Amino acid sequence: MYMCLGFFGIQFGWALQMGNMSAIYSRLGAKEDQIPLLWLAAPVTGLLVQPIVGYCSDKTWCSMGRRRPYFLGGAIFASFALLAMPHASAVWMAVIALWILDTSVNVSMEPFRAFVGDILPENQRKTGYAMQSVMIGAGAVIASFLPQILTSWGVSIEAPLGHIPNTIKYAFYIGAVVLLAAIVATIKTTPEYPPLDMEAFNEARKRKFDVKKALSDMWQAFITMPKTMCRLAVVQFFTWAAFMVMWVYFTVGIAHSVFNAVPGTPQYELAANWGSSCFGIYNGVAFLFSFLLLWLTTKFSAKIIHIICLIIGGIGLGSLGLTLFGVHFTKMGLILPMICVGIAWSSILSMPYALLSNALPAEKMGFYMGVFNFFIVIPQICVNLFFGPFMKHALGGSATAAVGVGGLSLLLAAVFMLFVQDNTQKAS
C-alpha cells in the first residue's frame, strides 16, 4: 500500500486540474472552441518528459535509490504550480502554471509505473497495479468533491468574471500539501533494491554520457518494442482520446445544457462544482471497483476484464451523445453515465500496465513505460488540435454531444483489445 501511496497525491493534483481547468479558462475569458488548445500542456509534456525520465531513471542509482529522486523533484515543483494556479488573472498566466504543473507531475508519475515493476515479481504485478488504481481512485474522488465540500462549509463560490473563487483557491492549496506529503510518505516507507550487478552498473555510469548513443538506443528500443505493446498502443489511442474529450468538454457542456448558465454567474459556479463532483463520482466508483478488480484478477485474465470494462464505459459516456437527438439530461441523470465511466477508468489505470509489464525486458522497464505514454498523450494532442473545429461544425457546437463521441471511441478501444495477446496469469 505504501508503495502506491504517492499515486494518491499525484492523482489528487491531476483531479483538481481535470475537474477545474476548463472552468478556470472560461472564467478568465477563453472561448469554448479555444479551450482544447489551452489543454495542450498535459499531453505535450507527457510526450517529451516521460520517455526521457524513464530512460534516465533506468540509469540512476544514488542514496535515495533509482526512482525516488524523480518522485521528490517532481513533487516539489508540482506543489508550487498548484499554489500558483489560483492566482492567475489572465489566460496566459493559467497556461504557464499548467505547463509547470504537468511537467512536474510527469516527472514524478512515470517512475511510479516502473517502480511497481521493479519491486514486485511478475505474478504479483497485476495486483500491484490494481492497488495503484485504488490509490488513484481515493485521491481523485476526494479532490474532485473538494470544491463542493468547501462550498458546504461556507466558502464563497462567487467571483467576478476574470477571477477565481475561493472554493477553487483553497482546493488547490490543499492539493499542493497533499501531493507533496503523499510522495514523501512513499519515499520514506518504501525502499528500492540496487541493481543485481552493482559493479557493472557503476562501471556503466562512469562512462561519459553519449547523447547520440542514448538517442540511438532509445530509437532502437522504440522500433523493436514488443508486439503486445504495439497492439496495446492502438487500444490506448482510442481510450485516451475519449477521456481527453470528456475532461475538456464535460463541465462546460453541462453548464450550458443542464444548468443553462454562462461564465461569471453564480449558476455557472454551481455547474462547475457539479461537474467536478461528477468527476468525483466516476473516480469514487473507480476507487470502489478497484477492490472488486483485485478479486476479478484472481478469476479472469486482464484482457477479458479490460474489454468488458471498456464496453461499459463506452455505453455510459456515449449516452451523453443523445443530446444530438433531443434527449436532455437532468443534474441527477448524469450520475449513471459517470458510474459506467468509473468502472472503465478503474481498469484503464491498471490492466494495460499489467499486460504490458509482463511483455517487457526488466532492464528497459522504465524506458518502455515512458514510451507507452506516447500512446496516451498523442491521442490527447490530436483532440486538442483538431476536435474543437469538429465539435463546432459537425456537432453544432454542442460540448455535451462531443462527450458522447468519446463514448464511441471507448467502444472502438474494446474492439481493438480483442487483438492483444495476454501473457498474464490469474493471480493465485
Disulfide bonds with the S-S distance in Angstrom:
none
